[in-house]
Amino acid sequence: MLCSLLALIGLYVGTVWLYENVWTPVLLVLRSIRLLVFRQELSQRYGKWAVITGASDGIGKGYAHYLARQGMAIVLVARNEAKLAKVAAEIKSKHGVETKIVVADFSKGPEIYPLLEKALVPLDIGILVNNVGVTHGPPMYVDEVSQQMLWDLINVNMATVTLLCNILVPAMKHRQRGLIVNVSSIASVNPSPCMAAYGASKAYMTSFSVALAEELRPFGVEVQTVRPSFVHTNMTDFMVKDAKNTRYKNYLVHLDNFMAYAGYTIGKVDMTTGHWSHGLQFAVLYLLPEFVRVIIIGQMNKKLRSEFHVQKQTKVQ
């Protein structure tokens, strides 16, 4: 009797693990085949414009170029006007699509959203990529993080995705089409010591995104949650510039490689890590109970924190 019960428990756990880690790749293949047969441009399927926040660098810039290559007109949103203008010029030159820029510093809080509403609501926005985010760089204990940075983590990583969806979802529901891509993080999977506030902000984003997908499904609006691990961007430069050595470079996926995979999943699956190697990392994490994951990730973060601070002190001396 006990053996049968344990076998059933093992079967259930194995089935859940397979569903969590295998279903998305299978769905990606099936929907790719369907789209080969019933091909439809993204702008026809969702709408003319794609809005990307945090579009002046990194993953946001990668999404902007990818969607422009698919023929979508692009709205670039970030706080640095000069960088936005440069990216807009690159996109127009390479892809020949219409572009707009909207300057907005998401760390300012509520004051920026009337401007965004005025600039974005009149457009036929088909895709919204909520990518903008901040981190405090190297892992730090929460009492080492400045209060301003903690506020920025809240305002940028959590408030932005929530309020932009609040602003733009009504028109998508009215048109019965649209896609929201929310860029979260592998840090959302479990609590991350020495990245406590950042991980918690990304956990919020994942929870919000998954719930929103269910809310909007009856209205024909899709929501995709992207949970990448380390991608080589400005946010992760400290791992190869300031640590004792560059061995961490092996953990960073090049942005072009990341976008080739993440871009391919657009409109096909509602949950992705953004890169196949990150999917393998998730598969391993899901084999472990949460308290084990917390210990392992905590030790990794503490080691990286220690190395960064030693290197920083050496430079000062």
C-alpha positions as CSV (number, residue, x, y, z in Angstrom):
1,M,0.0,0.0,0.0
2,L,2.8,2.4,1.0
3,C,4.8,1.6,-2.1
4,S,1.7,2.3,-4.3
5,L,1.1,5.6,-2.6
6,L,4.8,6.6,-3.1
7,A,4.6,5.6,-6.7
8,L,1.5,7.7,-7.3
9,I,3.2,10.7,-5.6
10,G,6.2,10.2,-7.8
11,L,4.1,9.9,-10.9
12,Y,2.3,13.1,-10.0
13,V,5.5,15.0,-9.2
14,G,7.1,13.8,-12.4
15,T,4.0,14.8,-14.5
16,V,4.0,18.3,-13.0
17,W,7.7,18.7,-13.7
18,L,7.3,17.5,-17.3
19,Y,4.4,19.9,-17.8
20,E,6.4,22.9,-16.4
21,N,9.5,22.2,-18.4
22,V,8.4,20.3,-21.6
23,W,5.0,21.7,-22.4
24,T,6.3,25.1,-23.6
25,P,8.8,23.7,-26.1
26,V,6.2,21.4,-27.5
27,L,3.7,24.2,-27.7
28,L,6.3,26.4,-29.5
29,V,6.8,23.7,-32.1
30,L,3.1,23.1,-32.7
31,R,2.3,26.8,-33.0
32,S,5.3,27.4,-35.2
33,I,4.0,24.8,-37.6
34,R,0.5,26.4,-37.5
35,L,1.9,29.8,-38.3
36,L,3.9,28.4,-41.2
37,V,0.6,27.3,-42.7
38,F,-1.5,30.3,-41.7
39,R,1.2,33.0,-41.9
40,Q,0.2,36.5,-40.6
41,E,2.4,39.5,-40.0
42,L,2.6,40.7,-36.4
43,S,1.2,44.1,-37.4
44,Q,-1.8,42.4,-39.0
45,R,-2.4,40.1,-36.1
46,Y,-2.0,42.7,-33.3
47,G,-1.8,46.2,-34.6
48,K,0.5,48.7,-36.2
49,W,2.6,50.0,-33.3
50,A,4.9,48.3,-30.8
51,V,5.8,50.1,-27.6
52,I,9.0,49.2,-25.9
53,T,10.0,50.6,-22.5
54,G,13.7,50.7,-21.5
55,A,14.4,50.8,-25.3
56,S,17.7,52.7,-25.3
57,D,19.8,49.7,-24.3
58,G,20.0,46.0,-23.7
59,I,17.0,43.7,-24.1
60,G,14.6,46.6,-24.8
61,K,16.7,47.8,-27.7
62,G,16.9,44.1,-28.9
63,Y,13.1,43.9,-28.9
64,A,12.8,47.2,-30.7
65,H,15.1,46.0,-33.5
66,Y,13.5,42.5,-33.7
67,L,9.9,43.9,-34.0
68,A,11.0,46.5,-36.5
69,R,12.4,43.7,-38.6
70,Q,9.0,42.2,-38.5
71,G,7.6,45.4,-40.0
72,M,6.1,47.0,-36.9
73,A,6.3,50.7,-36.3
74,I,8.2,51.4,-33.1
75,V,7.6,53.6,-30.1
76,L,10.8,53.8,-28.0
77,V,10.4,54.8,-24.3
78,A,13.2,55.6,-21.9
79,R,14.7,58.5,-20.0
80,N,17.7,59.4,-22.1
81,E,16.5,61.4,-25.1
82,A,19.9,61.3,-26.9
83,K,20.1,57.5,-26.7
84,L,16.5,57.2,-27.8
85,A,17.1,59.4,-30.9
86,K,20.2,57.3,-31.8
87,V,18.3,54.0,-31.5
88,A,15.4,55.5,-33.5
89,A,17.8,56.5,-36.3
90,E,19.3,53.1,-36.3
91,I,15.9,51.4,-36.6
92,K,14.7,53.7,-39.4
93,S,18.0,53.2,-41.3
94,K,18.1,49.4,-41.0
95,H,14.5,48.5,-41.2
96,G,12.7,51.5,-42.8
97,V,9.8,51.6,-40.3
98,E,8.1,54.5,-38.7
99,T,9.4,55.4,-35.2
100,K,8.5,57.7,-32.3
101,I,10.3,58.4,-29.1
102,V,8.8,59.2,-25.7
103,V,11.1,60.5,-23.0
104,A,10.0,59.2,-19.6
105,D,12.0,58.6,-16.4
106,F,10.0,55.9,-14.6
107,S,11.7,56.5,-11.3
108,K,9.8,59.8,-11.0
109,G,6.6,58.0,-10.0
110,P,3.0,59.0,-10.8
111,E,3.8,62.3,-12.5
112,I,5.0,60.8,-15.8
113,Y,1.9,58.7,-16.6
114,P,-0.4,61.5,-17.9
115,L,2.3,62.3,-20.4
116,L,2.5,58.6,-21.5
117,E,-1.2,58.3,-21.7
118,K,-1.4,61.3,-23.9
119,A,1.3,60.1,-26.2
120,L,0.3,56.4,-26.5
121,V,-3.4,56.0,-26.2
122,P,-4.2,57.6,-29.7
123,L,-2.0,55.0,-31.4
124,D,-3.0,51.6,-32.6
125,I,-0.8,49.8,-30.2
126,G,-0.6,46.1,-31.0
127,I,2.4,45.1,-28.8
128,L,3.5,46.5,-25.5
129,V,6.9,45.3,-24.2
130,N,7.3,46.1,-20.5
131,N,11.0,45.7,-20.4
132,V,12.2,48.7,-18.3
133,G,13.8,47.7,-15.1
134,V,16.6,48.5,-12.6
135,T,18.9,46.7,-10.3
136,H,21.5,47.7,-7.8
137,G,24.2,46.0,-9.7
138,P,26.3,43.5,-7.7
139,P,24.5,41.6,-5.0
140,M,24.1,43.6,-1.8
141,Y,22.5,43.2,1.6
142,V,19.3,45.1,1.8
143,D,20.8,47.6,4.4
144,E,23.6,48.3,1.9
145,V,21.2,49.5,-0.8
146,S,20.3,53.2,-0.8
147,Q,16.8,54.2,0.0
148,Q,16.6,55.9,-3.4
149,M,17.5,52.7,-5.2
150,L,14.9,50.8,-3.2
151,W,12.3,53.3,-4.3
152,D,13.5,53.0,-7.9
153,L,13.1,49.2,-7.7
154,I,9.5,49.7,-6.6
155,N,8.6,52.5,-9.0
156,V,10.4,51.1,-12.1
157,N,10.1,47.3,-11.7
158,M,6.6,47.1,-10.4
159,A,4.6,50.3,-10.8
160,T,5.5,50.8,-14.5
161,V,4.2,47.4,-15.8
162,T,1.0,47.8,-13.7
163,L,0.2,51.4,-14.8
164,L,1.1,51.0,-18.4
165,C,-1.2,48.0,-18.6
166,N,-3.9,50.0,-16.9
167,I,-3.5,52.7,-19.5
168,L,-3.2,50.6,-22.7
169,V,-5.3,47.5,-22.0
170,P,-8.8,49.2,-22.5
171,A,-8.0,49.9,-26.2
172,M,-6.7,46.4,-26.7
173,K,-9.8,44.9,-25.2
174,H,-11.9,47.2,-27.4
175,R,-10.1,46.1,-30.5
176,Q,-10.1,42.4,-29.4
177,R,-6.5,42.0,-30.2
178,G,-3.0,42.8,-28.7
179,L,0.0,41.3,-27.1
180,I,1.7,42.4,-23.8
181,V,5.3,41.1,-23.3
182,N,6.4,41.4,-19.7
183,V,10.1,40.9,-19.1
184,S,10.6,39.4,-15.7
185,S,13.6,37.4,-14.5
186,I,14.8,34.0,-13.2
187,A,15.1,35.8,-9.9
188,S,11.3,35.7,-9.7
189,V,11.3,31.9,-9.2
190,N,12.4,32.0,-5.5
191,P,13.7,34.5,-2.9
192,S,17.2,35.7,-3.7
193,P,19.4,36.6,-0.7
194,C,21.6,39.7,-1.5
195,M,19.2,40.5,-4.3
196,A,16.1,40.5,-2.0
197,A,14.3,43.6,-3.3
198,Y,15.1,43.0,-6.9
199,G,14.0,39.4,-6.8
200,A,10.8,40.4,-5.0
201,S,10.0,43.0,-7.6
202,K,10.4,40.4,-10.4
203,A,8.2,38.0,-8.4
204,Y,5.5,40.6,-8.5
205,M,6.0,41.1,-12.2
206,T,5.6,37.4,-12.9
207,S,2.6,37.0,-10.7
208,F,0.9,40.1,-12.2
209,S,1.7,38.9,-15.7
210,V,0.3,35.4,-15.3
211,A,-2.9,36.7,-13.7
212,L,-3.3,39.4,-16.3
213,A,-3.0,36.7,-19.1
214,E,-6.0,35.0,-17.6
215,E,-8.0,38.2,-17.2
216,L,-7.4,39.2,-20.9
217,R,-7.8,35.8,-22.5
218,P,-11.6,36.2,-23.1
219,F,-10.9,39.6,-24.9
220,G,-8.5,38.2,-27.4
221,V,-5.5,39.9,-25.8
222,E,-2.4,37.8,-25.2
223,V,0.2,38.2,-22.4
224,Q,3.6,36.6,-22.5
225,T,5.9,36.4,-19.5
226,V,9.6,36.3,-20.2
227,R,11.9,35.1,-17.3
228,P,15.5,35.2,-18.5
229,S,18.6,34.3,-16.6
230,F,21.8,36.3,-17.2
231,V,22.0,38.2,-20.5
232,H,25.0,40.3,-21.3
233,T,23.7,43.9,-21.0
234,N,24.7,47.0,-19.1
235,M,22.9,45.6,-16.1
236,T,25.2,42.6,-15.9
237,D,28.5,44.3,-17.0
238,F,29.7,44.3,-13.4
239,M,30.0,40.5,-13.6
240,V,32.8,40.7,-16.2
241,K,34.3,44.2,-15.5
242,D,34.5,44.3,-11.7
243,A,34.9,40.7,-10.5
244,K,38.3,39.2,-9.8
245,N,38.2,37.4,-13.1
246,T,36.0,37.0,-16.1
247,R,34.8,33.4,-15.6
248,Y,31.2,34.7,-15.1
249,K,31.3,35.7,-18.8
250,N,30.5,32.1,-19.5
251,Y,27.1,32.5,-17.7
252,L,26.0,35.4,-19.9
253,V,24.1,34.8,-23.0
254,H,24.9,37.3,-25.8
255,L,22.0,39.7,-26.5
256,D,21.7,38.7,-30.2
257,N,21.5,35.0,-29.3
258,F,18.9,35.8,-26.6
259,M,16.7,37.9,-29.0
260,A,16.9,35.3,-31.8
261,Y,15.1,32.8,-29.5
262,A,13.0,35.2,-27.4
263,G,11.8,36.9,-30.5
264,Y,10.8,33.6,-32.1
265,T,8.5,32.8,-29.2
266,I,6.5,36.0,-29.6
267,G,2.9,35.2,-30.2
268,K,3.5,31.5,-29.8
269,V,3.8,30.8,-26.0
270,D,2.6,32.7,-22.9
271,M,5.6,31.7,-20.8
272,T,9.3,31.5,-21.8
273,T,12.8,32.0,-20.4
274,G,13.8,33.7,-23.5
275,H,16.7,31.3,-24.3
276,W,17.0,27.5,-24.4
277,S,19.9,27.5,-22.0
278,H,17.9,29.5,-19.5
279,G,15.1,26.9,-19.9
280,L,17.6,24.2,-18.8
281,Q,18.5,26.3,-15.7
282,F,14.8,26.5,-14.8
283,A,14.4,22.7,-15.3
284,V,17.2,22.1,-12.7
285,L,15.8,24.7,-10.3
286,Y,12.3,23.1,-10.4
287,L,13.9,19.8,-9.2
288,L,14.9,21.4,-5.9
289,P,12.7,22.4,-3.0
290,E,12.6,26.2,-2.4
291,F,14.7,26.2,0.8
292,V,17.5,24.4,-1.2
293,R,17.2,26.9,-4.0
294,V,17.4,29.8,-1.6
295,I,20.6,28.4,0.0
296,I,22.3,27.8,-3.4
297,I,21.4,31.1,-4.9
298,G,22.2,32.9,-1.6
299,Q,25.7,31.4,-1.6
300,M,26.3,32.3,-5.2
301,N,25.2,35.9,-4.6
302,K,27.2,36.2,-1.4
303,K,30.3,35.0,-3.3
304,L,29.8,37.5,-6.1
305,R,29.2,40.3,-3.6
306,S,32.4,39.4,-1.8
307,E,34.4,39.3,-5.0
308,F,33.0,42.6,-6.2
309,H,33.7,44.4,-2.9
310,V,37.3,43.0,-2.7
311,Q,37.9,44.2,-6.3
312,K,36.4,47.6,-5.5
313,Q,38.6,48.0,-2.4
314,T,41.7,47.0,-4.4
315,K,40.9,49.7,-7.0
316,V,40.5,52.4,-4.4
317,Q,43.9,51.5,-2.8
